[in-house]
Amino acid sequence: MSDITFSAEQKAQITEKLQSYMETELDIELGQFDADFLLDFIAKEMGSLFYNQGLYDAQAVLTDRMDGLTDAIYQLEKG
């Protein structure tokens, strides 16, 4: 798996959310550089966990849909 990267716009949105969260919930003022650094850390150290969970969720949906198609095909069989 390649590194998780974000567009400049996405990174700006995420760092703003991190700054807001830190200020509101923890009463910590987080500067732009620190927010970027924190985002990079989270993406590097934990990003694969979120990514993999997304894959597992997508796989579960696909499996469910395939089961439905299999059932539909069985119903079309002629005896």
Secondary structure by P-SEA (a helix, b strand, c coil): cccccccaaaaaaaaaaaaaaaaacccccccaaaaaaaaaaaaaacaaaaaaaaaaaaaaaaaaaaaaaaaaaaaaccc
